Amino acid sequence: MPILAGKVVIPDADLSVSFIRAGGPGGQNVNKVASAVQLRFDLAGTAALTDAVKYRLRALAGRRL
């Protein structure tokens, strides 16, 4: 697990970014432009976290994972 100054470093390969249409009111541009960013993290596939940390994150996230 790479650690830099007491912090975990997540490799770029474990992250993915996508642009999506945000929900809610949007005026004239509603459903036309991607106005939200979605950041996803590959918890199962990452080597940056120990199994104990992954287990704790799964327990904290519950159904949101």
Wavefront OBJ file of the C-alpha trace (Angstrom):
o trace
v 0.000 0.000 0.000
v 1.731 3.203 -1.132
v 1.652 5.879 1.554
v 2.900 9.439 1.201
v 3.088 11.636 4.318
v 0.474 9.512 6.138
v -1.954 9.470 3.209
v -2.960 6.682 0.846
v -2.068 7.221 -2.803
v -4.690 5.847 -5.218
v -3.267 4.959 -8.657
v -4.982 6.578 -11.646
v -5.707 3.115 -13.050
v -8.093 2.469 -10.124
v -10.203 5.528 -10.985
v -12.528 6.301 -13.866
v -14.222 9.598 -14.692
v -17.348 10.050 -16.771
v -19.552 13.016 -17.564
v -23.280 12.483 -17.159
v -26.520 14.414 -17.273
v -27.331 15.700 -13.821
v -30.796 15.224 -12.388
v -32.996 18.062 -11.244
v -33.984 21.354 -12.835
v -31.717 22.597 -15.587
v -33.531 25.282 -17.554
v -33.049 25.313 -21.300
v -30.121 22.883 -21.212
v -31.876 20.126 -19.267
v -31.162 16.690 -20.795
v -28.873 18.263 -23.417
v -25.490 18.644 -21.779
v -23.414 16.494 -19.482
v -23.371 18.728 -16.426
v -22.184 16.319 -13.730
v -18.993 14.365 -13.204
v -19.037 10.815 -11.881
v -15.862 9.485 -10.275
v -15.656 5.731 -9.792
v -13.109 3.806 -7.740
v -12.290 0.122 -8.279
v -12.388 -1.004 -4.644
v -12.222 -4.725 -5.407
v -9.328 -4.423 -7.852
v -7.127 -1.885 -6.107
v -3.812 -2.853 -4.565
v -3.567 0.513 -2.761
v -5.671 -0.658 0.199
v -5.358 -3.608 2.539
v -8.109 -6.219 2.739
v -9.061 -4.904 6.191
v -9.559 -1.381 4.832
v -11.583 -2.692 1.888
v -13.803 -4.652 4.281
v -14.378 -1.561 6.426
v -15.237 0.567 3.386
v -17.723 -2.062 2.190
v -19.361 -2.105 5.632
v -19.556 1.704 5.775
v -20.901 2.059 2.235
v -23.629 -0.555 2.591
v -25.969 -0.528 -0.406
v -24.269 2.522 -1.945
v -21.333 0.403 -3.061
l 1 2 3 4 5 6 7 8 9 10 11 12 13 14 15 16 17 18 19 20 21 22 23 24 25 26 27 28 29 30 31 32 33 34 35 36 37 38 39 40 41 42 43 44 45 46 47 48 49 50 51 52 53 54 55 56 57 58 59 60 61 62 63 64 65
